[in-house]
Amino acid sequence: MEKDYRIPVLVRSMTIIDCISNENKGIGFVELQSRLGVPKTTLFRILHTLEREDWIERTQDRYHLGYKMIHYGMVTLSRRNLRNVAMPFLRQLMEETGENAHLAVLSGKK
């Protein structure tokens, strides 16, 4: 059996971030707690930490992803060369089909 080296609080934090990211208008504390089944005190402390570190923001009573997420997302995108590699193939596809071409990357394990 393979040993699981994951850190539970980090997994829980990433699950919270993932849940927040799926909500266009943000998500409230009670709804987050209900969906994830995380103890209230644990959820409060994780949300407080993520907010203090600028990973998430709270407006009124709803949580949203913070600007730090955008920053690191942009850094990651700028370091990827996939767009430059794919561009000649996308142009060729557009010329051959007369249609628009779009590059998408499947992400995640779901």
Salt bridges, closest charged atoms under 4 A:
ASP4 OD2 - ARG6 NH2 2.96
ASP18 OD2 - LYS110 NZ 3.74
GLU23 OE2 - ARG35 NH1 2.73
GLU31 OE2 - ARG35 NH2 2.61
GLU51 OE1 - ARG58 NE 3.50
